[in-house]
Amino acid sequence: MEKNINLIVGEDENNLRLDVFINKRENLISRTRIKNLILKEKLKINDQIINSPSKKVLSGDEINLQIPEPKEASLKPYNFKLQIVYEDDDLLIINKPAGIIMHPGAGNYDETIVNALMHYNKDSLSTIGDELRPGIVHRIDKDTSGLIVIAKNNETHENLSHQFSEHTITRVYQLLIWGKLRPSSGKIDTFITRSSKNRQMMEVSNSKGKRAITNYKTIEIFENDKTPTLSLVECRLETGRTHQIRVHMTHMGNSIMGDGKYKKKYKKLKNIDTNLENLIYKLDRQFLHAQTLGFIHPRTNEEMVFTSILPQELENILVLLRNTGK
């Protein structure tokens, strides 16, 4: 059902950005969704259509926001066995393997997590995102494995989106990088923007883009005459920008093992254990795993934390690294 929201700007709200003002008043509607509705010309100030989310509001302004009935996704079900860690009436927690993308996009419209969700239960997914992304509140990259939360209804979707935008969601990743981080633990706080050289890649910027914050710590260092220097690292995200950990690690000079997009040029590995060499060269994904996901349940207000062990192909590399060093 279409919904209309009518608001009058108060004196203490003068000069706020339009999307901030609406989000402050209607905090269950995420800022991303508000921005999209404004860009689709669903908002009027004093009966004038406005399509700029950053426009400043003035006290006394009358704001009208139309929230249209969400479109149903017309997506082909994909018979793919989802690894469901938890499910209730409001949400699903899925452990995503590497190699499958989250939702339909250029080049792949049928074999995605969304299509698998349509096969699993198409009538129980939120519909307020893009119509090709029912249920999708956040994403992890195709060649990253680990935990994701799926919203089964719109209230859950809005609530979880709000928690993501407030950076209160716990997200911890495990990764294996080339070399050693200096310092061995710390906080990376930069802007991330689209690369000017390749629009499919992101890069660190001094001034433009979105602020990205990664807290990292080195868990284990592998360094001996039979192995290249590698470090097992844990990253805790404060923000969740596209490719954030991959970009931040490359920025530090330590790209993630198996990351074909952001890798630095590495010399051929010499004098290393041949079993290890085979595993490294055979790895057809990045060594990056979304290990922990925590949030407040939208309906029960209970704190929920889920963890996922490393997939076998990554664990095998660690086992070999630990044994080779002995």
C-alpha positions, 0 to 999 in steps of 0.5 A: 500500500502506498504511504504518505508522510507529511512533516513540518520542519521545526525551528531546531531543525532549520538547515538540516540536510533533507535526508538527515531531517527525514531520517531523524523524524522517521528513524525506521526509514534508512537514509539510503532508502530516503535518498533513493525516494528523493532521487526518484522525485517522490518528495515535495517541499512546499508542493515543489518536487525536490530531487536533491537529498542534500538540500537544506530544510528551513523551519516551517517548510512542509515536507511530503514524502510518498512511499510507493508500494514496493514492486515484486521481484520477478526473479527465476528461482535457483535450486542452490542449497543455502547453508542456513545457520539460523531462521525465524519469522523475521530473518535468516542468517546464511553462511555464504560460500565463495563463488556465488554473488549476492544478487542479479547484476551485469552478466549474472541474472539467475545464479545468485543468492537472491535467486536461491532465496526465491527458490527457498521461500519467495513469499517471505522476503522484504521488498523495499530495496531494489526489486532485484535485491529482495531481502538483501540488507548488506552484501559480501563480495562474490569471492568472500565467504561467511555470514550474511543476514537476510530480511524476511519482511520490510520492518526487519529490513528497515530496522537492520538497515538503520543498525548498519547505517548507525555502524552498530552491527558487529562484523569481524573478518578473518584474512590471510595477507602477504607480508606483515602489517606495520604496526601489527594492530591498529585502525585504518581511517580513510575515504574510499571512492571509485577508482579513476582508472577502473570503475569496478575497483575502489581506492583510498582517497584523501578527500573524496568518497565515503569514510571507511574505518577498519580496526585490525589486529595480527593474530599469527605470523608465518615466517620461515625458510619454507614459506613466504611471509604471511599474516593471519589478520582479524578485521573488525569493521566500523563501516561497510564500504564496497571492497573496504578490507581489500582496499585498506589492506592494499593501501597498507601494502599487504594485499589479501592472498588470492585477491586477483583484483587488488593484488600487488605484483609478487615475485614467483615463490621460491624454495617453498613447500610444494604442497603449500605452493600448490594450495596457494596457486589453486586458490580461486578466491580471496582468503577473506571470511566473514566470521562474526555477525552481531546485531540487535534482533528487530522484534525481540531486542535481543543481542544476537551474535553468530560465528562461522568457521573458516571454509575447508579450502582456507583452513587447509592453507593454515594447517599446512603453514603451521606444520611447515614452520615446525 
